[in-house]
Amino acid sequence: MRTVTFGMNISLDGCCDHTVFNPSESLMDYFTDMMNDVDLTFYGRIMYQLMFPYWSDVAKNKSGSPDEIRFAEKLTSLKKVVVSRTLENAEENTQIIRSNPVAALKELKQQPGKKISVDSVSMLPELLTAGLIDEFNLVIHPVMAGRGRRLLDSGSLLETLSLQLTDTIVFKSGCVAHHYRKQ
């Protein structure tokens, strides 16, 4: 059975607004290295549209820094699933699923392969309730955003989920990456 890992950048006050983060070269390398163990990414529509076509354009046009281009090339090479009722089309190697993300992820988890990376704040409570997330990679940025979507809204989980911290990396930028596993 495949491992499902959830990853997200968050501010010190728990917000996930990507516009307030400015990842360093070492943080971009960290994200790129994490994808060596992943062969499928699982997105909600909002996160998918934040990521693409931006990163595919960086990969194609070589329009970023060397670390951004490495990240973009790695990310765009992965198979992707996006859950959306409204998205009309998606980039190549991307499958659109119209409903029931829990059933879709359960099925994907049973297939052979590397880890599945989930990047969707909107689906997180539903996927946690179904017990589908095995690992968490949270990068906390040294900023108070004060706005944007929170990692979890109050009351969004039916019960407390206990996690085991397995690794912590402190970056020169002040960002701290935490890796957790379900207990």
N, C-alpha and C positions, 0 to 999 in steps of 0.2 A: 504494500500500500504506500502511496506517495505521501510525502509530508507537505502540508499546506502552511505557508508562512505569510504573515501579515506584516507589511512594512509601511511606515509613515514618518514624515517629518512633522514635528510638532514644536510649538513655542513653549516657553516655561509656563504659560498660563493655559496650556492645553489646546490651543487653536491650531488648525491645519491649513491656514491660508498660505499657499505656496508663494505668494507675492512678497512676503516679508522675509523670506530666507534667501541667503546668498552663499551657496555651498562653495567651500574651498576646493582646491585641486585634490587634496588628500581625501576629502569627503566624497568627491566624485569618483575617485579611485576605489574607495570603500564600496560604494554602490555598484560599481562595475564588477568588482571581485565577488560580491554577493550573488550576482547573476550567473556565475560559473556553475552553481549548483541548481539552477532553475532552467526549465525548458518550456514553461507555460506561464503567462501572466493572465490574471483574471481581474477585469475592471468593471466598474459601473460606468455609465455613460459620461458623467461629469468628469471623472478622473481620466477616462480615455480621451476625451476631447481636450483636456488640459495637456496631455502628453503627446497626442498626435493630431495634426501632422508636424508639430514643432520638432520633436526629436528625429523623425524620419527626414525632415528637411536638413537638419544639422548633419546627419549621417551622409546624405546624398550630396550636399553642397560643401561639406567640410567647412562649415561656417562658424564653428565654435573654437574654443581653445583645444589643445590636444587631448586633455582629459575629458572634455565634453564630447569630443568626436568619438573617443573610445567607448564612452558610455552609450552614446547614440547608436553606434554600430552594433554593440552588444544587444541593446534593448530592441532595436528594430528587427534583429535576426530571430528573436524568440516568437513562438506561436502565441497568439493572443485570443482571449475570449472577452467580449464585451456584452454586458447585460443591459438591454435597452428595449423599450417598447416603441421608441420614436426614431431611433437612428436609422437613416435610410441606407447608408453604405459605410463600409469600413475599409481600411487599407488591406493590402494583400497579407496573407497569413493571419488574418483576424476573422474569427467566427462571431456572428451576432446571435445571442440567445435572447428570445423575446420574453420568457417568463421563467419562474421557478429557479432562481439562482442556487438554492439549497440542493435541489435534485441534480442540477447540472454539475455542481462542484462535487457532490458525492460520487457521481459517475466518473468524473475526471480523476478523482482521488484513487479510484480502484484500478485505473489503467496503469500500465508500466510507464516508467519515466522518472525524471528528476523531480525536484520540488516544484510546487505550484506557488507562485507569488500572487497574493491578493492585495490589491491597492484600491480599496473602496471604503470610505468612511460610511457612506449611506447603507451599505449592506452589512457592515460589521456586526451590529447587534443580532441580526437574523442568523448570520453564519456562526457567531459565538453560541447562540442558543442551541443551534443544531450540533454543536461540538465539532465543527469542521476545521477550526484554526488550531494548529499544533504548536506554532512558534510565532514570536513577535519580535520584529526588529524596529525599534523606535529610536529615532534620532532627535534628541532634544536640542533645540537651538537657543543660544543665549539672548533671547529677545522676548518681550512681552507684546503680543500682537494686539490684544484687546478687541479683536474682531475676527470674524470668519467662523467656519464650522468647527465644532469641538470634536475631539476624538470620539467621545461618547456623550450623548445627552443624558441628563438626569432621568433616572427611571427606565433607561433603555435596556437594561439587563434584568432578567428575572431573578438571578442569584449571583453572588460574588464568585469571581473566577480567580483562583489562586495560581500564581505563576512562580517559576523558579528562575532566578537570574543566573544565566550561564556564562555571560561575557559582558564586559564593559570596555569601551574604547573612548579615551578622551583625546580630542583633536586640538591642535594648537589654536584653532579658531574659537574654541570654547564650546563647540558642539560635543555632545556626549551620546554615543551609540550604545543602546542597551539591547541585549539579546536575551529573550525569555523563552522558556518552554512551559507548556501546560504541566501541572503536577499530576 
